[in-house]
C-alpha cells in the first residue's frame, strides 16, 4: 500500500489536488485555475503532482527506488473514459472529449493514473469514510448545475459495462403529472430527463422565472412568507421523492447520499423520506437520505480513494 494517496478533482474551472494519509486524513491541499486548453491542462497536472512529490519526498506507488515513501494517484473528471476507445466521453468540459486523457497523463507523469467520473469519486468518498461509511450499497448523488450519481458496493465502484452506471440525471422523471408537460429537452438529446427538473438552475427558474440561475436563499424566502418560494420547494421535494423512489425500486441502496449545491437545502432531509412510501414497492421504506459529510472535499477525496486499500 502506498504511504500517501494523491487525489485530483479536475473541474471545468479549477484543478484541485489533495494528499491523504493511509487512514484518510487530509495532509495537503492545493488548488489552481484550470487553463481550459488540453495540452496546458496535462502539463498543469504534471506540475502539481511533481510539486507535491517534491514536498513529500515521495515516489510513484510502484517505484523500485528503496528508502522513499510512495504515493498513488487518482483523478476525477466531469465525464468518463470510454472502455471501448480509451477516450474521454460525456465531459461538460467539451475540450476533453475524444482525448486520451488517461494515457497522456500517465505518459506525462511517468506513473499510473486512475481516472474516474467525478460523481463516482463523490460516491466513493462518502462510502469510504463519509455519510455512507459502513453501508454495503451506497448511491451517491450530486445535484448542482447538473446532476449525476455513482454506485458503490462493498467499497468498490460499480461503473457498469459502458461506464455510465449512475447516470441518474439522464433517466426520465417518473410518474409524470399532467402539469409537468411539456417535457423539457435535455442537452443529451432526450426529453424529460431528471436533470432538467432537479438541477439547481431548474429550481431557480421554477421560483424566479426563466432568467434565474441560482436558488440560493429559497428556504429563507419560503420561511419569510414568499409563496412562490414555498410552492417551488413543494414541487421540488415531490419530484426528488419520486426520483429517489425509482432508484430504490431498481437498486434498493442501503443509503442515498446527496452532494452538490442543492444538497445544502435542509428541507430535503425531513420532507423527502416520508414521501417515498407512495411510490416504493415495499410496505415499509426505511432508506435514509443523508447530506454528505465531506462537502466540496468529496471529489478530491474520492479520487484519492480510487486505489483500493491493500
KACOR-V950669 format. One record per pair of residues at least 6 apart in sequence whose ideal C-beta (glycine too) atoms are under 7 Angstrom apart, sorted by the first residue. I is the first residue (numbers start at 0). GAP is how many residues later the second one is. Records with the same first field share a line. If there is no record, write none. Layout:
I->GAP  GAP
This chain:
0->21  308  309
1->59  68  69  70  305
2->55  66  67  68
3->15  16  17  52  54  65  67
4->15  66  67  299  300  302
5->11  13  43  46  65  66  67  298
6->11  13  67  293  294  295  296  297
7->7  8  9  37  67  292  295
8->7  67  109  290  291  294
9->65  66  67
10->23  67
11->22  66  80  81
12->20  21
13->17  18  19  20
14->17  19  29  30  33
15->15  284
16->13  31  35
17->8  10  11  282  283  286
18->8  9  33  37
19->6  7  281  284
20->6
23->104  105
27->24
29->18
31->12  16
33->7
34->6  9
35->59
37->57  58  61
41->62  63  66
42->65
44->60
45->62  63
48->24  60
52->18
55->13  15
56->11  12
57->10  11  12  13
58->6  9  11
59->10  51
60->9  10  11
62->7
71->235
72->38  40
73->40  42  229  230  232  233
74->30  38  40  228
75->40  41  42  45  223  226  227
76->11  14  19  24  38  40  41
77->13  14  15  40
78->9  10  11  12  17  18  38
79->9  10  37  83
80->7  21  34  82
81->7  81
82->79  80
85->14  16  17
86->11  12  13
87->8  9  10  11  13
88->8
90->6
91->54
100->14
101->11  13
104->8
105->6  7
113->192  193
115->187  190
116->33
117->181
118->21  23  29  30  31  47
119->30  37  39  46
120->178  181  182
121->18  20  28  137  176  177  180
122->15  17  26  27  28  29
123->26  28  33  178  181  182
124->169  173  176  177  180
125->6  12  14  131  166  167  168  172
126->6  8  11  13  25  28
127->27  177
129->127  162  163  164  168
130->126  159  160  161  162
131->6  8  123  125
134->119  120
135->17  18  118
136->16  114  116  117
137->14  115  116  117  119
138->10  12  108  112  114  117
139->9  10  12  117  119
140->8  27  115  116  117  118
141->6  7  117  118
142->55  56  57  115  117  119  120
143->55  56  116  117  118
144->54  55  56
145->23  49  53
146->21  22  47  48  51  52
147->18  19  20  21
148->17  19
149->7  16
150->7  14  15  100
157->7
158->6
167->26  79
168->24  25  26
169->16  18  20  23  25
170->23
171->20  21
172->7  19  21  24  66  69  70
173->68  69  72
174->67  104
175->16
182->8  9
183->7  8  12
184->6
185->7  9  10
193->49
195->6
196->42
197->41  42  45
199->14  15  61  62
200->12
202->12  15  29  33  59
203->8  9  10  11
204->7
205->26  29
206->8  11  21  22  25
217->11  14  15
218->46  47  48
220->8
221->7  8  11
232->34
236->30  31  34  35
237->37
239->28  32
240->31  34  35
241->37
243->12  28  32  45
244->31  34  35
246->6  9
247->28  32  37  39
248->31  32
252->34
254->33  35
255->31  33
256->33  35
257->10  31  33  34
258->33  39
262->28  29
268->20  22
271->17
272->16
275->9  11
276->8
291->6
293->7
